[in-house]
């Protein structure tokens, strides 16, 4: 039974040319295997870097979510207080709040214009 990589020679063995070709193919396979190993390591490094970035961004999102929740609670409390004030003092409070808002806007506008 023949198990060689090439054609059997006259004595039933592998010729020298076939043996050289087999050695050359084995070296080429080893080189390709080394390149594949390097590419797998590079891909692993990229994957680890992506994982680190995703974890960092998830932490930032959680912090932002906590901050937004706190801000929402503050706005809700402020609006409840404003509603209470408007219901108890009527139109006088509305005019006072509108006047303060316009003055604050003008003050901020003037400050921005002076710095520019």
C-alpha positions as CSV (number, residue, x, y, z in Angstrom):
1,X,0.0,0.0,0.0
2,X,1.4,3.4,-1.0
3,X,1.2,6.2,1.7
4,X,3.7,8.7,0.3
5,X,2.9,12.2,-0.9
6,X,4.4,11.7,-4.4
7,X,4.3,9.0,-7.0
8,X,6.2,5.9,-6.2
9,X,9.6,5.5,-7.9
10,X,10.9,2.3,-9.6
11,X,11.9,0.8,-6.2
12,X,8.4,1.6,-4.7
13,X,9.7,4.6,-2.6
14,X,9.6,8.4,-2.9
15,X,11.9,10.1,-5.4
16,X,14.3,12.8,-4.2
17,X,12.4,15.5,-6.1
18,X,9.1,14.5,-4.5
19,X,10.8,14.5,-1.0
20,X,12.2,18.0,-1.7
21,X,8.7,19.2,-2.8
22,X,7.2,17.7,0.3
23,X,9.8,19.5,2.5
24,X,9.1,22.7,0.7
25,X,5.4,22.4,1.1
26,X,5.8,21.6,4.8
27,X,8.0,24.8,5.3
28,X,5.4,26.8,3.4
29,X,2.6,25.4,5.7
30,X,4.7,26.3,8.8
31,X,5.1,29.8,7.5
32,X,1.4,30.1,6.8
33,X,0.6,28.7,10.2
34,X,2.9,31.3,11.8
35,X,1.2,34.1,9.8
36,X,-2.2,32.8,10.9
37,X,-1.0,32.7,14.5
38,X,0.1,36.4,14.2
39,X,-3.2,37.4,12.7
40,X,-5.2,35.6,15.4
41,X,-3.1,37.4,18.1
42,X,-3.7,40.7,16.5
43,X,-7.5,40.0,16.3
44,X,-7.4,39.0,19.9
45,X,-5.7,42.3,20.9
46,X,-8.3,44.3,18.9
47,X,-11.1,42.4,20.5
48,X,-9.7,43.0,24.0
49,X,-9.4,46.7,23.2
50,X,-13.0,46.9,21.9
51,X,-14.2,45.2,25.1
52,X,-12.4,47.7,27.3
53,X,-13.9,50.6,25.3
54,X,-17.4,49.2,25.5
55,X,-17.0,48.7,29.3
56,X,-15.8,52.3,29.7
57,X,-18.7,53.7,27.6
58,X,-21.2,51.6,29.6
59,X,-19.9,53.1,32.8
60,X,-20.2,56.6,31.3
61,X,-23.8,55.9,30.2
62,X,-24.7,54.7,33.7
63,X,-23.3,57.9,35.2
64,X,-25.2,60.0,32.7
65,X,-28.4,58.1,33.4
66,X,-27.9,58.7,37.2
67,X,-27.3,62.4,36.6
68,X,-30.3,62.7,34.3
69,X,-32.5,61.0,36.9
70,X,-31.4,63.4,39.5
71,X,-32.0,66.4,37.2
72,X,-35.4,65.1,36.3
73,X,-36.3,64.8,40.0
74,X,-35.1,68.4,40.6
75,X,-37.1,69.7,37.7
76,X,-40.2,67.9,38.9
77,X,-39.9,69.4,42.4
78,X,-39.3,72.9,40.9
79,X,-42.4,72.7,38.7
80,X,-44.5,71.5,41.6
81,X,-43.3,74.5,43.7
82,X,-44.0,76.9,40.8
83,X,-47.5,75.5,40.3
84,X,-48.2,75.9,44.0
85,X,-46.9,79.5,43.9
86,X,-49.0,80.4,40.8
87,X,-52.2,78.9,42.3
88,X,-51.8,80.7,45.6
89,X,-50.8,84.2,44.2
90,X,-52.5,84.3,40.8
91,X,-51.5,86.6,37.9
92,X,-49.1,88.8,40.0
93,X,-46.7,85.8,40.4
94,X,-46.8,85.0,36.6
95,X,-45.9,88.6,35.7
96,X,-43.1,88.7,38.3
97,X,-41.6,85.4,37.0
98,X,-41.8,86.5,33.4
99,X,-40.1,89.8,34.3
100,X,-37.3,88.0,36.1
101,X,-36.9,85.6,33.1
102,X,-36.6,88.5,30.7
103,X,-34.1,90.3,32.9
104,X,-32.0,87.2,33.3
105,X,-32.0,86.6,29.6
106,X,-30.9,90.2,28.9
107,X,-28.2,90.0,31.5
108,X,-26.7,86.8,30.1
109,X,-27.0,88.3,26.5
110,X,-25.0,91.4,27.5
111,X,-22.4,89.4,29.3
112,X,-21.8,87.2,26.3
113,X,-21.6,90.2,24.0
114,X,-19.1,92.0,26.2
115,X,-16.8,88.9,26.2
116,X,-16.9,88.4,22.5
